[in-house]
Amino acid sequence: MSRSCDLCGKHTRTGNKVSHAKNRTRRTWKPNLLKVKTQVDGTTFSLKICARCLRSDYITKKV
């Protein structure tokens, strides 16, 4: 499975870690993904969404 949000599409980003001496090494930034169950039209789905989408109330979490 890919490491991306099912709602907004946020995914792993790559770039450089820069030390104080300006040495560059490759690194990655991963999104804060959560597996959440939600209900749409009576059907329960399990989605991987980022914390920002959950906080912004794009879906309602099934308890």
N, C-alpha and C positions, 0 to 999 in steps of 0.2 A: 504494500500500500504506500502511496506517496505521502510525504509529510507536508500536506497543505490543507488549508481550511476549506470545508465544503461550501461555505456561504460566500466568503469574499475572495477566496483564491490565494490568500497569503501563503507563501511557501519559503523554503530555505534560501537564504541569501548568502553570497560568498563575497569575500573581500580580503583585505590585508590587515594583519595585526602589526602595528607599528610600535617599536620599542623606543625608549628615550634616545637611543643612538641612531634612530631612523632606519633600523633593520626591518625589512618587510618579510613576513611569513604569511602563508595563506591560512584563512580561518573561515568558519561558517557561523551564521546566526540562524537559529531555529525558532520558529514561532511557538508560542505557548498554546499547544493544542490540548483540548479536553474532549473525551468521548462522552457525549450527552445524548440521553434518550428524550425525544420530543414526540408530540402527538399532533398529526395533521389530518383533519377530516376523519377522525376515528382510527387512523392507522398509526402505529408506533414505529418510529424510525430511530436508528442509532447513527448519529452524525459526529464527525470530527470537526469541531469548530474552535476558533481561536478565542482567547479570553476577552478580547475587545468586542467581538460579535456577541458573546454571551452577556457582557456587561451592558451593551447597547440595546438589549432586549429585541434583537432581530428574531429570536425564537423564544418560546417559553419552555423551560426545563420541566420534564415530567418527574414528579416526585415519587 
